[in-house]
């Protein structure tokens, strides 16, 4: 069966590696109900979710990041913790960021320049970028078309300044114009990746993106709990692209970004999944 066939039949993608690069714990649907989150992942066959806190973005950095730390502690083989950095308080944020990575629950960083009202290259963000560069940590950034603080084209300069940082362009700019900007950016810089969660992003548009820039710098994301996982999975499953490209997008590319990750719990799960895929070929 092809990936589309499993999705059409309502079956989880148990034979395909699926990593959600962009999802949220905290407010909205789940709050602290991470058992429900895991059930949703199992329903679709999502092996691993990179989770950040919605409340840490909007209201309370410390409390929100603590929710993610708790979730990773309960499900270390299913969640990658993503620390939300607040550029308004860069000193405090950097201190908590270092503690989160030392504790082992955080393995990525999330920023939202729109919420913080600071440019992605502002002084407030500089300590975060320097930490990520030094430690080869991926950064997921909310991007949106025509925004003065975080449009996709702003990240070309960032990628030049911090070449060791894989930067995930969250929502790929969010709108049609943003997609075009994101495509131009990832073509120029190989440490930039288009993250595909967006209510505007269709299977037809994904096909055009792959035809233009290839699939190597595209990563699957859902923005769950703000968007439904089914929508994001469906756009990849039904796109008229090769099965190999679908597998790259759904999990293989993000696995490469996480290659420096030290957590043995989820690595064992992923390695077993890859062995299962080889057996099924």
C-alpha positions as CSV (number, residue, x, y, z in Angstrom):
1,X,0.0,0.0,0.0
2,X,1.1,3.6,-0.7
3,X,1.0,6.3,2.0
4,X,-2.1,7.8,0.4
5,X,-3.8,4.4,0.7
6,X,-3.2,4.1,4.4
7,X,-4.5,7.6,5.0
8,X,-7.6,7.0,2.8
9,X,-8.4,3.9,4.8
10,X,-8.0,5.7,8.1
11,X,-5.0,3.6,9.1
12,X,-2.0,4.9,11.0
13,X,1.3,5.2,9.1
14,X,3.0,2.4,11.2
15,X,5.4,1.5,8.4
16,X,6.6,5.1,7.7
17,X,8.7,7.3,9.9
18,X,6.7,10.4,10.9
19,X,8.1,13.3,12.9
20,X,6.0,16.3,13.7
21,X,8.4,19.2,13.8
22,X,5.9,21.8,15.1
23,X,3.3,21.1,17.7
24,X,2.2,22.6,21.1
25,X,1.6,21.5,24.6
26,X,-0.3,23.6,27.1
27,X,-3.4,25.7,26.4
28,X,-6.2,25.1,23.9
29,X,-7.1,21.5,23.4
30,X,-4.7,19.5,25.6
31,X,-3.6,21.8,28.4
32,X,-1.8,19.1,30.5
33,X,-3.7,16.2,29.0
34,X,-0.7,14.7,27.2
35,X,-2.2,11.2,27.3
36,X,-4.8,12.6,24.8
37,X,-2.0,14.0,22.7
38,X,-0.3,10.6,22.5
39,X,-3.6,9.0,21.5
40,X,-3.8,11.4,18.6
41,X,-0.3,10.7,17.6
42,X,-1.0,6.9,17.7
43,X,-4.2,7.4,15.6
44,X,-2.2,8.9,12.7
45,X,1.1,7.0,13.2
46,X,3.1,10.0,14.3
47,X,6.3,8.6,16.0
48,X,7.7,11.7,17.5
49,X,6.4,15.3,18.1
50,X,8.6,18.4,18.8
51,X,6.5,20.3,21.3
52,X,6.7,23.9,22.5
53,X,4.3,25.8,24.8
54,X,1.6,28.1,23.6
55,X,1.5,29.9,27.0
56,X,5.2,30.4,27.0
57,X,4.9,32.3,23.7
58,X,2.0,34.5,24.8
59,X,2.0,34.9,28.6
60,X,4.5,33.0,30.8
61,X,7.8,31.7,29.6
62,X,8.8,29.8,32.7
63,X,5.4,28.2,33.5
64,X,4.9,27.3,29.8
65,X,8.3,25.7,29.4
66,X,7.7,23.7,32.6
67,X,4.6,22.1,31.0
68,X,6.8,20.9,28.2
69,X,9.5,19.6,30.5
70,X,6.8,17.6,32.4
71,X,5.4,16.1,29.2
72,X,8.9,15.1,28.0
73,X,9.6,13.6,31.4
74,X,6.5,11.4,31.1
75,X,6.9,10.5,27.4
76,X,10.6,10.7,26.6
77,X,10.3,8.3,23.7
78,X,7.6,10.4,22.0
79,X,8.3,14.0,22.6
80,X,11.2,16.3,21.8
81,X,11.1,19.4,24.1
82,X,11.4,22.8,22.3
83,X,12.2,25.7,24.6
84,X,10.5,29.0,24.0
85,X,12.9,31.9,24.2
86,X,11.7,35.4,25.3
87,X,13.9,38.2,23.8
88,X,12.3,40.8,26.0
89,X,14.2,39.2,28.9
90,X,17.3,37.8,27.2
91,X,19.4,37.3,30.3
92,X,16.7,35.3,32.2
93,X,15.8,33.5,29.0
94,X,19.4,32.4,28.3
95,X,19.8,31.2,31.9
96,X,16.6,29.1,31.7
97,X,17.6,27.9,28.3
98,X,20.9,26.6,29.5
99,X,19.3,24.9,32.5
100,X,16.7,23.2,30.2
101,X,19.4,21.8,27.9
102,X,21.5,20.7,30.9
103,X,18.4,18.9,32.4
104,X,18.0,17.1,29.1
105,X,14.4,17.9,28.3
106,X,15.0,20.6,25.7
107,X,16.5,19.8,22.3
108,X,15.3,22.6,20.2
109,X,14.3,26.3,20.5
110,X,11.1,28.1,19.4
111,X,10.8,31.8,18.8
112,X,7.9,34.0,17.8
113,X,9.1,37.5,16.8
114,X,5.5,38.6,16.1
115,X,4.4,37.9,19.7
116,X,7.5,39.5,21.1
117,X,7.5,42.4,18.7
118,X,11.2,42.1,18.1
119,X,13.1,41.6,14.8
120,X,14.5,38.1,14.5
121,X,18.0,39.6,14.3
122,X,17.5,42.0,17.3
123,X,19.9,42.2,20.3
124,X,17.3,40.4,22.4
125,X,17.6,37.3,20.2
126,X,21.4,37.3,19.8
127,X,22.2,35.2,22.9
128,X,19.7,32.5,21.7
129,X,21.3,32.4,18.2
130,X,24.8,32.2,19.7
131,X,23.8,29.4,22.0
132,X,22.2,27.5,19.1
133,X,25.2,28.0,16.9
134,X,27.6,26.8,19.6
135,X,25.5,23.7,20.3
136,X,24.2,22.9,16.8
137,X,20.6,23.3,18.0
138,X,17.7,23.7,15.7
139,X,15.5,26.8,15.9
140,X,11.8,26.8,14.9
141,X,10.6,30.4,14.1
142,X,7.1,31.5,13.3
143,X,7.4,33.2,9.9
144,X,4.8,35.2,8.0
145,X,4.7,37.0,4.7
146,X,5.2,40.8,4.7
147,X,6.0,41.0,8.4
148,X,8.8,43.4,9.2
149,X,10.2,41.3,12.1
150,X,9.9,37.7,10.7
151,X,9.2,37.4,7.0
152,X,11.1,34.4,5.4
153,X,13.6,36.6,3.6
154,X,15.0,37.9,6.9
155,X,16.5,34.4,7.6
156,X,18.9,34.4,4.7
157,X,21.2,36.8,6.7
158,X,20.5,34.8,9.9
159,X,21.6,31.5,8.1
160,X,24.8,33.2,7.0
161,X,25.6,34.5,10.4
162,X,24.8,31.2,12.1
163,X,25.6,28.4,9.6
164,X,25.5,25.6,12.2
165,X,21.9,26.3,13.1
166,X,19.2,24.4,11.2
167,X,16.4,27.0,11.0
168,X,12.8,25.8,10.5
169,X,10.7,28.5,8.8
170,X,7.5,27.9,10.7
171,X,4.4,27.9,8.4
172,X,6.8,28.7,5.5
173,X,5.6,32.3,5.6
174,X,2.0,31.4,6.0
175,X,0.6,32.8,2.8
176,X,1.2,32.4,-1.0
177,X,3.7,35.3,-1.1
178,X,5.5,33.8,2.0
179,X,5.8,30.4,0.4
180,X,7.6,32.0,-2.6
181,X,9.9,33.9,-0.2
182,X,10.6,30.7,1.7
183,X,11.3,28.8,-1.5
184,X,13.8,31.4,-2.5
185,X,15.5,31.3,0.9
186,X,15.9,27.5,1.2
187,X,17.3,27.4,-2.4
188,X,20.1,29.8,-1.3
189,X,20.8,28.4,2.1
190,X,20.9,24.7,3.0
191,X,20.5,25.2,6.7
192,X,17.0,26.7,6.1
193,X,14.0,24.4,6.0
194,X,10.4,25.0,5.1
195,X,8.1,23.8,7.8
196,X,4.8,23.0,6.2
197,X,2.0,23.6,8.8
198,X,-0.4,26.2,7.5
199,X,-4.1,26.4,6.9
200,X,-3.3,27.9,3.5
201,X,-0.9,25.2,2.3
202,X,-2.5,22.6,-0.1
203,X,-1.3,19.4,-1.7
204,X,-1.2,21.1,-5.1
205,X,1.0,23.8,-3.7
206,X,3.3,21.2,-2.0
207,X,3.7,19.5,-5.4
208,X,4.8,22.9,-6.9
209,X,7.3,23.4,-4.1
210,X,8.8,20.0,-4.5
211,X,9.1,20.5,-8.3
212,X,10.8,23.8,-7.8
213,X,13.2,23.3,-4.8
214,X,13.1,19.5,-4.2
215,X,12.1,17.8,-1.0
216,X,15.4,17.8,0.9
217,X,14.7,21.0,2.9
218,X,11.0,20.4,3.7
219,X,9.8,19.2,7.1
220,X,6.4,18.0,8.2
221,X,4.7,19.9,10.9
222,X,1.1,20.2,12.1
223,X,0.9,23.1,14.5
224,X,-1.3,20.9,16.7
225,X,-3.1,21.8,18.9
226,X,-3.9,24.9,16.9
227,X,-4.5,23.0,13.7
228,X,-5.7,19.5,13.1
229,X,-3.0,16.9,12.5
230,X,-5.2,15.2,9.8
231,X,-5.1,18.3,7.6
232,X,-1.3,18.5,7.7
233,X,-0.9,14.8,7.1
234,X,-3.4,14.7,4.3
235,X,-1.6,17.4,2.3
236,X,1.5,15.3,2.1
237,X,-0.3,12.0,1.6
238,X,-2.3,13.3,-1.3
239,X,0.3,15.4,-3.0
240,X,1.4,14.2,-6.4
241,X,5.0,13.6,-5.5
242,X,7.0,10.4,-5.1
243,X,6.8,8.1,-2.2
244,X,10.5,8.7,-1.5
245,X,9.8,12.5,-1.3
246,X,6.8,11.9,1.0
247,X,9.1,9.9,3.3
248,X,11.7,12.6,3.3
249,X,9.1,15.2,4.2
250,X,7.3,13.2,6.8
251,X,10.3,12.2,8.9
252,X,13.6,11.5,7.2
253,X,14.6,15.2,6.9
254,X,13.8,16.0,10.5
255,X,15.6,12.9,11.6
256,X,18.7,14.3,9.9
257,X,18.2,17.6,11.8
258,X,18.0,15.7,15.0
259,X,21.1,13.6,14.3
260,X,23.0,15.3,17.1
261,X,20.3,14.5,19.6
262,X,21.5,12.5,22.6
263,X,18.2,11.1,24.0
264,X,18.4,7.3,23.7
265,X,14.7,6.7,24.5
266,X,13.2,8.0,21.2
267,X,16.3,7.0,19.2
268,X,15.7,3.4,20.1
269,X,12.0,3.7,19.0
270,X,13.0,5.4,15.7
271,X,15.7,2.9,14.9
272,X,13.2,0.1,15.4
273,X,10.8,1.8,13.1
274,X,13.5,2.1,10.4
275,X,14.3,-1.5,10.7
276,X,10.6,-2.4,10.3
277,X,10.5,-0.3,7.2
278,X,13.5,-2.2,5.7
279,X,11.8,-5.5,6.5
280,X,8.6,-4.4,4.7
281,X,10.4,-3.5,1.5
